[in-house]
Amino acid sequence: MTDQSGTDRPVLTTSGGNPIADNQNSKSAGPRGPLLLEDYQLIEKLAHQNRERIPERVVHAKGWGAHGKLTITGDISRYTKAKVLQPGAETDLILRFSTVAGEAGAADAERDVRGFAIKFYTPEGNWDLVGNNTPVFFVRDPLKFPDFIHTQKRHPRTNLRSPTAMWDFWSLSPESLHQVTILMSDRGLPTDVRHINGYGSHTFALINDADERFWVKFHFKTLQGHRHWSNEEAGAVVGRTRESTQEDLFEAIEKGDFPLWKMQVQIMPEEDADKTPYNPFDLTKVWPHGDYPPIDIGILELNRNADNYFAEIEQLAMSPSNIVPGIGFSPDKMLQARVFSYADAHRHRIGTHYEALPVNAPRSPVHTYHKDGAMRFTPNNPNPAAYYEPNSFSGPVEDKRFAEPPLKISGDADRHNHREGNDDFGQPRALFTLFDAGQKERLFANIAAAMGNIPDEIEERQARLFDQVHPDYGAGVRRARVEYKGRNPSISAPTDQLLSDASA
């Protein structure tokens, strides 16, 4: 359709396809109004604007993403039958980076863990690897996760972020020491997401054609190198722009400077899980590289920006429950809970049929018996009589070939959590001793600043945990706190603590 000016510009229409004659003036009863209810075009525009947003993610709300591909260059076919991991396989993907704590409008250059979540569009369905830029996490039991996230969000009365809540929780949760040390180190404040590593973090399973199971850790090592801000540098960046990471990633891809990561795996024979001095399914632990050396298997490349950020990045929905034949789960408690909670969050945030949206839809055939609900727009099965299962109308059926081998479980289901080596200090100690003098001093200073005006008893409780990691760690933090308080003499009892006292 050509407009009245004779040009080839399309004619504006309503969402029902009806041409619009006037998009500048509302309909009214006269020159001075009032407006008419019959102005369906006005009502449509206002109603759509009211519904332009969906709930932001409770966690990882601020994010950036791009499309790309994974190319497998190594050979681990003896460990897995997954087609996406076979030699020479090329798989389209989309990757979303994020911060954990900040809201959708938070500044990019904040000290926080960065999410590193990948959706692989494989020929066997979607494989979602939802991880972070750290190989560990703050807690190992999902029962503690909602409480931890509460400490990262706003105080219910002040509506401010609460250092007291954060350090109170961490000082009462020694398993957080490993992740806290990483977060407060140089790598806790990256300049952008092209210069970070990515990790699946959890322990997963690989299953081969002989139905043998191996435990696996997935790593993505940046080929751009690591770059980080100091707290002072980040403050200046935020003063200039709150979108520094979005600018960096988008502009790099637009000009053809495609970021690359080397994909690696650590592989553990199934029976070794009963032999390691640490719990290999504990999300606060890493597998020492000397015990299970990383194996290079491929290259991940980001090479295309989203055409519509909302449709492709904000509506992007990933869940560890999306796995493919040859890749499976492990007894990792946090992973087990995430298998449920992520998909549940997406159904709430986006809707029942979120996986039918183009960015989430598999590139392989989908055959389910899910029915109806809001925004049902997928077609019926080829035979509409087959809308339940089992049926006699040629509907899709199960296939035992895709069953996983049984998991070997002993009588002591919690045996891994009570072994002698499952301490919370050894691995943070090993990390701390790797830091040079300058890195340690920055670690101490970052912790001192992050503590802000927390109560003295919480500060000392946390310092005693650092003592157990290494005497120099606790001493360095105490010294840095004295210096920090000397530079900030206005520090007194924390606001949220005063409010708690006042309401007691």
N, C-alpha and C positions, 0 to 999 in steps of 0.2 A: 504494500500500500504506500502511495506517495502522498506527502503532505501538500497543502494548498499552495505552497510557494513553488511547487514543481521540482523540488529537490528529491533526492533519494533517501532522505532521512526517514526512519520509521515513524509511524504515527504512535503517539503515546496511548496506552490503553489501561484499563483497569486489570486487576489480576484475573478477572473472568474473560478478558480479551475484548472488552467493549471499548471503542475509540473515545477519546476524551477531547471535547471541544475547547474547554477553558481550564487551564491548570494554574491560573493566576488569581482567580476571584471565586469566593464561595457564593453559593446561591442564597439570596435573602428575599424577604417579603417586600423590600423597598430599598431605596438608596442608603437608608440608615439602619436597615435590619428590621427585625431580628432574622437569624438564619433559619433555613428550612430543614426539617428532618429528612426530606426527600433527597438531600444532597448526598447521595450514596458515595460519590467520589471523595468528598471531604471525610466522611465517616470512615471509609476504607483506609485513607492515608493515616488518620489519627489512630485508628485501631491497630494498624500494622506497627506504627511507631511504638505504641504501648507494649508491644510484644516482640520487640527487636532483640531483647536480651533473654538469655537463659541463666539459671543459677550458675555462679562461678564455682569452680572446684573448691571444695572445703580445704584441701591441701593441694599444693602445686598450682595455684590459681594463675600466677603470672608466667607466661610461657612464650616460646618462640619456636618456629619449626620450618622444615623444608623437606622436599622430596629428594630421593636419590636411589642408589642401588647398592647391593652387596654382591661382590664377585668372589667366589671361593677359588683360591689358588693352591691350597694344600689338600691333603688327602687324609681324612679321618673316617673313611667309609667302614673301617673295621670296628668302629665304635658306634656308628649310628646309620640308620637307613633313611633318615630325613632327607628328602630330595633337596631342600634348601641348602644343605651342608655338603652336598656331593661335589667332587672336583669339577671345576669349570662352570658350576651353576651361577647364573646371574638372576638376581631377584630384585624387583622393584620394592621400594620401601618409603615410608615417611617417618621422620624423626622429630619428636617434640622435646625440647629442653625446657626447664622451668626452675623457679625457686620454690622452696618448700613452704615457707611461712607467710610470705607477703601476699596481700590481696592483689587482684588483677591490676590495680592502678599503682602498685608499689614501684619504687625505683629499681632499675636493673642492677646497678652496681652496689649490691648489699651483700654482706657476709652471710652466706647461707649455703646449704647443700644445693647442688644443681641436679634436677631430674634429667635422666637420659633414657627416653622411652622410644622404642622402635616398633613399628608395625611392618612386618614382612608379608608381602602379598605372594604367598607361595602357591604352587600348583596343587597343594594338598590342603588349602585353606590358610587363613591368617595365622601367623605366629607372632605374638606380641611379647617382646622382651622389655619389661618395664623396670628400669633400674635407676641408678644415680651416678654421679661422678666420683663416688667413694665406694670402696669394696665392702664396707661394713655399714652398720646403722646404730642408732642410739639404744635400742632395746632388742631383745631376742624373743620376747613373748608378746603376742598380739593383744593380750589382755591389758597391757600397759600402753598400747599405742594411742587410744583416744585421750588418755590423760597427758601423755607427752605432747600431743598436738595442742591440747588446751593451753599448755605452758608457752607455746609459740605464738598463740593468738592474743587477743586483747583482754585486759583485765575487765571483769564484768561491770565494775563501777567506774573506774577511771577512763575506760575505753582506750588505754595506752598499752603498748607492749610492756611486759613486766620482767625485767632481769631477775627480780626476786623469785618469781615462779620458775623461770628457766633453771637457775642455779640451785634452787631448793630441790627440784626434781632430779637434776643431774647429781647433786651431792648425795642424794638418797638412792641413787641407781648406779652403782659402780660399773655396771656393764657398759655405761655410756662413755667411759674414759677414752676408748679407742677412737670413737667418732668425734668426740669433743676435741681431742688433740689434733685430728685432721682439720676440723672446722676452724679452729683457732690458729692453725698454721698458715703459711703463705698461700697454700692451695684453697683455703676457705673463701677467698675473695678473688676469683678469676676476672681478668679484664673482659672476657667474652666467652662464648661457648665453643668457639673453634679451637681454643687452646686448653681444653680439658679432656681428661679421659672419661670413658663410660664403662660401667660395670653392670652385669646382670645382678651382682651382689649376692643373691641367693645361691644355694646349691640346687642344681637341676639334675635331671637324669638324661642320659643318652641310651638308646636301645638299638642294637644292631639286628641284622637279618636272622641271626641265630638266637634271638630273644635273650641276649646277654645284656645286663644293665651295668652302666658305668656312671659314676657321679661326675658332674662337670661344673666348672665356673667359667662364665663368659666375660671377656675383657675386650675393650676397644681403646687402643692407645693412640692418642692424637699424634699425627705426623706434622702438625704445625708447631709443636713444642708447647711448653707451658708458659703462660704469662699471668701475672697477678698484680692487683693494686695493693698498695698500703692503705690503711684506713684514711689517711690524710688525702691521698690521691683520689680515692673513691669519693670522698666528700666533695672534692672539686668537680669530679665528673658529674655527680648528681646535681650540683649547682648549675651545670651547663645543660644537661639533658637527663631525663629519667628513662630514656629509651636507648641507652648506649649499646646494649647487647643486640636489640632488634636492628639498630642501624648497622652494626658491624656485620651481622650474619647476612642480612638482606643485600647490603651493598657488595659484599664479597662475592656472593653467588651471581648477582646481576652482572658484574664485570668479568665473570668467568674464572674467578679464583676459588675453585671448588674445594672445600675442606675435605680432608681424608683422615680415616682412622684405620689402623691395623687391627684386625680381629684376631684374638687369641683365645685358646681354651686351656684350662687346666683339667686334667682327666685323672680320676681316682677309681681303681677297681672297686666293685661293690663291697667286697669283703674287707677292704681297708678301713671302712668306716668304723669297724669295731677295734681297730688297732691304733688309730692316731691318739696322741695324748690330749688333743683338744677335740671338741665336738665339731665335726665337719659340717653340721647342719645349723650351727649357731651363727646368726647373722651379725654378731659382733666380732666374729673371728675371720681371719684370712687363712688360706692354705699357704704355708711357706713355699716359696718358689724352689728352694732346694729339694723339697720333698716331691713336689709335683710341678715340674718346669712348664711354663707357658709354651704352647705350640702355636706358631703362626699359621692361620688357615685362610685369611682373606683380607680384602680391602673394602671398607665402607666409604662411599662417596656421596656427598650432598651436591646436587647439580641443578635444582630447579626450585624457585620460590613458589609459594602458593599464589594462585590467582585471586583467591578470596580468603582472607585470613579467618573470618568467622566460620565459613563453611568447611574449610580444610584443616584448620588448627584448633579453633575453639570447639568445634563439634567433633574433633578427633577423639576417639574413645578406645582406650587400650586396656586389656586385662590379662593377667598371667593365666587366666583360664583358657585363653586361645593358644593351644599348642597343636603340633602336627605329629603324625606317626614318626617315631624315632626320637622324639623329645618328650620328656615327662617331668613329673614333680619329684620332690624328695620329702623326707620327714621334717624339713625346716618349718617350724611352727608359724613364723611370720609369713612364709610363702603360702602355707595352707590357708591362712586367714585371708590373704590378699586374693586368692583364687575366688573367694566368695565376694569380698567387699568391693572390689573394683567394678565388676559387672553390675552389682547392685547400685553403686553410686551413679553409673551411667544411665541406668533405667530411670532413676529418679531425676537426674539432671537434664537428660535429653529426651527420654521417652522409651516406651516399650520396644519400639523397632529401631533403636539407635544403630544397630549393626547393618541395617539396610540402606543407611545414608551412603552416598557415593564414596566418601573418604574412608568409611569403615567397612564397606562391602567387600567380601572376598572376591578375588579374580577367578575363583574356581566355582563349580556348581554348588548351590545350596539347596538341600532338601530337608525340610523340617515339617512338623505338625503344629507349630505355633500358630495361634489364631488371633485375629482381630486386635482390638485395643486401639488407642489413639494413633492416628496417622498411619494406619495400615494401607500401604500402597503397593505391596508386592503381589504378583499374580498368584492364583490358586495353583496347586499341583496340576500337572497335565490332565489327570483324571480327578475332577472335583469331588467324586464320590469317595475318594481316599483322603478323608480329612481326620482320620483317627488311625490308631495302630494298636494291635494287628488288624489288618483288613484283607479282603479278598479281591481288591480292585487295583492290584499292581502298584500300590504305593511304595515309597522307599522303605527299606528294611535294614536291620543291623547286619554287620559283617564281622564275624569273630576273628578275621585275619588281623584286625586292628587292636585287638586286646593286648594289654601290656602283660609281661610276665609278673607273677605274684611277688609282692615285696616281702623280703625276709625280715620277719619281726620276731624278736625273742620274747620271753615271758616278762621281762622288765622293759616295758614300753618307754620308760623315761631314763634308760640306762645312760644315754649320752650326756645328760645334764649333771651327772654325779661323779664323773670321772675326775681323777686327781688333777689333770691338766686343764680343766675348764675354769681357769682363773681369769679374772678381769684385769690383771695388771701386767702379765708377761708380754702380750703383744703390744700394748701401748708403750711399754718399756723399750722393746726392740725398735719401735718407730722413733721414740724420743732420742735414742742413742745414735740414730742415723742423721739427726739434724746437726748442722755445724753451729758454731757459736752465734753467728748472726741470726740464723733461723730460730734458735732457742730464744734469743732476746726478743725477737718479734713475736714469738709465741707467747712469752710472758706478758708483753705489753698489750697484745690483742686480748688476752684473757682479762687483764686488769681493766681495760676499757669496757669490755663486754659486761663485767660485773656491775658497773655503774655504782649505784648506791644501795646495794643489797645489805641486809643485816649482817653484823659481824659474825654471828654464830654460823650462818650459812657459808660465808666466805671462808671461815676457818675449817668447817667440815669438808668443803671442797678441797682446800689446801692439804688436808690430811690424806685425802685420796691421792692427790698428786705426789705426796711423800712416798706412798706405797708403790707408785710407779717408779720413781727415782728421787732420792733426796734433793738433787739439784732442781728438779721440777717444782716441788713444793716451795723450796727456798726462793727460786727465781720468781714465782708468782707472788709470794709475800713481798719481796723487794719491789716488784713492779707496782703492786697495789699501794705501797707507801708513797712511791713516786707519783702515782696517778692522783692520789688524794692530796698530795702536796701541790700539784698543779690545779686541782679543783677543790679549793677549800670550802666551797658552798655545799659539798656533799654532806647530807645529814641522814636521818632515818628515811627510808624510801617511802614515796607517797602511798603505794599500795599497802605497805605495812602499817602506816599511820591510819589509813582508812580501816584496816582490819582491827587495829586496836580500838579505834573510836566506836566501832560497831559491836565490840565484844560485850 
